[in-house]
Amino acid sequence: MTLGNAYIKRLEQYLKDKSMTIYRFVKYSGISRSAITNLTTNNSRSPTLKTIYLTARFFNVSILEFLDCDVFNDENLEIE
Protein backbone atom coordinates (compact mmCIF):
# COMPACT_ATOMS: atom_id res chain seq x y z
CA MET A 1 0.00 0.00 0.00
CA THR A 2 1.30 3.49 -0.82
CA LEU A 3 1.39 6.33 1.69
CA GLY A 4 -1.47 7.87 -0.27
CA ASN A 5 -3.57 4.72 0.15
CA ALA A 6 -2.75 4.64 3.87
CA TYR A 7 -3.73 8.32 4.23
CA ILE A 8 -7.06 7.71 2.48
CA LYS A 9 -7.81 4.68 4.68
CA ARG A 10 -7.06 6.71 7.82
CA LEU A 11 -9.14 9.62 6.55
CA GLU A 12 -12.04 7.26 5.83
CA GLN A 13 -11.83 5.97 9.44
CA TYR A 14 -12.09 9.51 10.80
CA LEU A 15 -14.93 10.39 8.44
CA LYS A 16 -16.84 7.27 9.44
CA ASP A 17 -16.28 7.92 13.17
CA LYS A 18 -17.56 11.48 12.76
CA SER A 19 -20.42 10.48 10.39
CA MET A 20 -19.08 13.00 7.90
CA THR A 21 -18.98 13.07 4.13
CA ILE A 22 -15.89 13.69 2.06
CA TYR A 23 -17.69 16.71 0.61
CA ARG A 24 -17.97 18.33 4.04
CA PHE A 25 -14.37 17.49 4.86
CA VAL A 26 -13.09 19.09 1.66
CA LYS A 27 -15.34 22.11 2.09
CA TYR A 28 -14.11 22.97 5.60
CA SER A 29 -10.61 21.47 5.89
CA GLY A 30 -8.77 23.70 3.45
CA ILE A 31 -7.65 20.68 1.40
CA SER A 32 -8.61 20.76 -2.25
CA ARG A 33 -10.84 18.11 -3.73
CA SER A 34 -8.19 17.50 -6.39
CA ALA A 35 -5.60 16.64 -3.71
CA ILE A 36 -7.93 14.00 -2.27
CA THR A 37 -8.86 12.73 -5.74
CA ASN A 38 -5.19 12.45 -6.72
CA LEU A 39 -4.48 10.35 -3.63
CA THR A 40 -7.55 8.19 -4.21
CA THR A 41 -6.71 7.48 -7.85
CA ASN A 42 -2.96 7.02 -7.20
CA ASN A 43 -2.07 10.04 -9.36
CA SER A 44 -0.18 11.11 -6.25
CA ARG A 45 1.51 8.35 -4.26
CA SER A 46 1.88 10.30 -1.02
CA PRO A 47 0.16 13.18 0.75
CA THR A 48 2.06 16.34 1.48
CA LEU A 49 2.90 17.30 5.04
CA LYS A 50 0.49 20.22 4.61
CA THR A 51 -2.33 17.80 3.73
CA ILE A 52 -1.60 15.67 6.79
CA TYR A 53 -1.35 18.76 8.99
CA LEU A 54 -4.64 20.24 7.73
CA THR A 55 -6.36 16.88 8.15
CA ALA A 56 -5.15 16.48 11.73
CA ARG A 57 -6.09 20.07 12.55
CA PHE A 58 -9.55 19.62 11.06
CA PHE A 59 -10.18 16.59 13.29
CA ASN A 60 -8.61 18.39 16.26
CA VAL A 61 -5.85 15.80 16.76
CA SER A 62 -2.07 15.99 16.52
CA ILE A 63 -0.26 14.79 13.43
CA LEU A 64 1.20 12.00 15.55
CA GLU A 65 -2.25 10.89 16.62
CA PHE A 66 -3.47 10.88 13.03
CA LEU A 67 -0.48 8.77 11.96
CA ASP A 68 -0.80 6.40 14.94
CA CYS A 69 -2.54 3.64 13.01
CA ASP A 70 -1.62 0.19 11.71
CA VAL A 71 -1.97 1.32 8.09
CA PHE A 72 1.19 3.39 8.55
CA ASN A 73 3.29 0.49 9.89
CA ASP A 74 6.35 -0.31 7.79
CA GLU A 75 5.18 -3.81 6.93
CA ASN A 76 2.02 -2.37 5.37
CA LEU A 77 3.69 0.30 3.23
CA GLU A 78 5.43 0.29 -0.12
CA ILE A 79 7.99 3.07 0.01
CA GLU A 80 9.65 4.05 -3.25
Kinemage of the C-alpha trace (Angstrom):
@kinemage 1
@onewidth
@group {chain A} dominant
@subgroup {mainchain}
@vectorlist {calphas} color= white
{ca met a 1} P 0.000 0.000 0.000
{ca thr a 2} L 1.304 3.487 -0.820
{ca leu a 3} L 1.392 6.335 1.691
{ca gly a 4} L -1.474 7.869 -0.267
{ca asn a 5} L -3.567 4.718 0.148
{ca ala a 6} L -2.752 4.638 3.874
{ca tyr a 7} L -3.728 8.316 4.234
{ca ile a 8} L -7.060 7.712 2.478
{ca lys a 9} L -7.811 4.676 4.677
{ca arg a 10} L -7.060 6.706 7.815
{ca leu a 11} L -9.142 9.617 6.548
{ca glu a 12} L -12.044 7.265 5.830
{ca gln a 13} L -11.831 5.973 9.436
{ca tyr a 14} L -12.092 9.507 10.800
{ca leu a 15} L -14.932 10.389 8.435
{ca lys a 16} L -16.844 7.267 9.444
{ca asp a 17} L -16.279 7.916 13.167
{ca lys a 18} L -17.564 11.481 12.759
{ca ser a 19} L -20.415 10.482 10.389
{ca met a 20} L -19.082 12.997 7.904
{ca thr a 21} L -18.979 13.073 4.130
{ca ile a 22} L -15.888 13.687 2.056
{ca tyr a 23} L -17.686 16.711 0.610
{ca arg a 24} L -17.974 18.332 4.036
{ca phe a 25} L -14.371 17.486 4.862
{ca val a 26} L -13.095 19.090 1.656
{ca lys a 27} L -15.337 22.113 2.090
{ca tyr a 28} L -14.112 22.967 5.596
{ca ser a 29} L -10.611 21.465 5.885
{ca gly a 30} L -8.766 23.697 3.451
{ca ile a 31} L -7.655 20.683 1.402
{ca ser a 32} L -8.613 20.757 -2.250
{ca arg a 33} L -10.836 18.110 -3.733
{ca ser a 34} L -8.195 17.502 -6.393
{ca ala a 35} L -5.596 16.643 -3.712
{ca ile a 36} L -7.928 14.001 -2.272
{ca thr a 37} L -8.864 12.729 -5.742
{ca asn a 38} L -5.194 12.445 -6.724
{ca leu a 39} L -4.483 10.351 -3.629
{ca thr a 40} L -7.554 8.191 -4.207
{ca thr a 41} L -6.706 7.483 -7.848
{ca asn a 42} L -2.962 7.018 -7.205
{ca asn a 43} L -2.066 10.040 -9.356
{ca ser a 44} L -0.179 11.107 -6.248
{ca arg a 45} L 1.508 8.351 -4.258
{ca ser a 46} L 1.876 10.298 -1.015
{ca pro a 47} L 0.158 13.177 0.749
{ca thr a 48} L 2.062 16.344 1.478
{ca leu a 49} L 2.899 17.301 5.037
{ca lys a 50} L 0.490 20.220 4.614
{ca thr a 51} L -2.332 17.803 3.731
{ca ile a 52} L -1.605 15.667 6.786
{ca tyr a 53} L -1.355 18.765 8.989
{ca leu a 54} L -4.640 20.235 7.732
{ca thr a 55} L -6.365 16.878 8.153
{ca ala a 56} L -5.150 16.476 11.733
{ca arg a 57} L -6.086 20.072 12.555
{ca phe a 58} L -9.551 19.617 11.056
{ca phe a 59} L -10.182 16.590 13.291
{ca asn a 60} L -8.610 18.388 16.265
{ca val a 61} L -5.852 15.802 16.760
{ca ser a 62} L -2.074 15.986 16.524
{ca ile a 63} L -0.256 14.785 13.431
{ca leu a 64} L 1.204 11.998 15.549
{ca glu a 65} L -2.254 10.886 16.624
{ca phe a 66} L -3.470 10.884 13.028
{ca leu a 67} L -0.483 8.766 11.965
{ca asp a 68} L -0.799 6.399 14.937
{ca cys a 69} L -2.543 3.642 13.009
{ca asp a 70} L -1.623 0.189 11.706
{ca val a 71} L -1.970 1.318 8.090
{ca phe a 72} L 1.191 3.393 8.553
{ca asn a 73} L 3.294 0.494 9.889
{ca asp a 74} L 6.354 -0.306 7.791
{ca glu a 75} L 5.182 -3.811 6.931
{ca asn a 76} L 2.016 -2.371 5.370
{ca leu a 77} L 3.687 0.303 3.231
{ca glu a 78} L 5.433 0.287 -0.117
{ca ile a 79} L 7.989 3.072 0.006
{ca glu a 80} L 9.654 4.050 -3.248
